[in-house]
Amino acid sequence: MDQITRGHLAGLIELNKVGRKMPYQTNLQLPLPVRKHLPLHAQSIYREAFNQAFAAHVDEVDREARSHRIAWAAVKRVYEKNDGAWIARRQTPQDYRSENRAP
């Protein structure tokens, strides 16, 4: 798990316990560490993944923490941290083929 995620996950959960509406409607509603460190496109990926996970795990006690972990995993599929900055990963032809392969 990324340093940002480890260091801020508990804080993100606390922020939402004090009344932040979930799931996130816009990127401006994302937790500050997410907005501060991720490029705009990565924020959108995070928001969409979080919202989907939050909806999918309705009856789970760790719903919010799990949703944040899933959102970070979604970002890491498309972005990687390089010298402290999040940059888009280069997609190889093999990655493209595996994503577009019929099940």
C-alpha positions as a printed Julia matrix, in Angstrom:
103×3 Matrix{Float64}:
   0.0     0.0     0.0
   1.32    3.42   -0.91
   2.74    5.78    1.75
  -0.1     8.25    1.18
  -2.7     5.54    1.64
  -1.14    4.15    4.82
  -0.59    7.54    6.35
  -3.96    9.01    5.55
  -6.47    6.15    5.45
  -7.48    6.54    9.09
  -7.75   10.29    8.64
  -9.89    9.89    5.53
 -12.29    7.68    7.44
 -12.49   10.18   10.3
 -13.24   13.03    7.89
 -16.2    11.12    6.57
 -17.52   10.3    10.04
 -18.05   14.0    10.71
 -20.62   14.36    7.98
 -18.95   14.39    4.57
 -21.51   13.04    2.12
 -20.57    9.77    0.56
 -20.04    8.76   -2.13
 -18.16   11.62   -3.72
 -20.12   13.6    -6.32
 -17.14   15.63   -7.61
 -13.36   15.56   -7.34
 -13.54   18.64   -5.13
 -15.19   16.47   -2.47
 -12.3    14.0    -2.41
 -10.08   14.0     0.68
  -7.34   16.62    0.58
  -4.45   14.09    0.34
  -6.03   12.63   -2.8
  -6.61   16.04   -4.38
  -3.17   17.3    -3.37
  -1.15   14.38   -4.72
  -3.03   13.01   -7.74
  -3.45   14.58  -11.19
  -7.02   15.43  -12.17
  -7.54   12.31  -14.29
  -6.26   10.09  -11.47
  -8.63   11.85   -9.07
 -11.53   10.96  -11.35
 -10.4     7.34  -11.44
 -10.18    7.35   -7.63
 -13.64    8.91   -7.25
 -15.34    6.52   -9.66
 -13.66    3.43   -8.17
 -14.46    4.57   -4.63
 -18.11    5.21   -5.45
 -18.52    1.83   -7.16
 -16.83   -0.02   -4.32
 -18.83    1.9    -1.72
 -22.06    0.87   -3.43
 -20.92   -2.75   -3.85
 -19.94   -3.28   -0.19
 -23.08   -1.91    1.48
 -23.36   -4.51    4.24
 -19.68   -4.68    5.18
 -18.37   -3.16    8.38
 -15.13   -1.98    6.74
 -17.0    -0.6     3.71
 -15.32    2.79    3.67
 -11.76    1.62    4.32
 -12.18   -1.11    1.71
 -13.52    1.43   -0.8
 -10.47    3.67   -0.28
  -8.12    0.69   -0.81
  -9.96   -0.3    -3.98
  -9.82    3.29   -5.24
  -6.03    3.45   -4.7
  -5.63    0.12   -6.51
  -7.6     1.48   -9.47
  -5.36    4.55   -9.63
  -2.24    2.37   -9.48
  -3.39    0.39  -12.53
  -3.14    3.55  -14.63
  -0.63    5.7   -12.72
   2.65    5.11  -10.95
   4.63    7.22   -8.55
   7.91    8.49   -9.99
  10.16   10.79   -7.95
   7.21   11.78   -5.78
   4.87   12.56   -8.68
   2.05   10.43  -10.05
   2.48    9.85  -13.78
   0.52    7.8   -16.29
   1.91    4.33  -16.85
   3.06    3.39  -20.3
   0.8     0.7   -21.67
   2.55   -2.14  -23.45
   0.93   -3.99  -26.37
   0.57   -7.02  -24.08
  -1.34   -4.92  -21.51
  -3.65   -3.65  -24.23
  -4.34   -7.15  -25.54
  -5.08   -8.58  -22.09
  -7.52   -5.75  -21.28
  -9.4    -6.22  -24.55
  -9.5   -10.02  -24.55
 -12.94  -11.62  -24.43
 -13.6   -13.6   -21.21
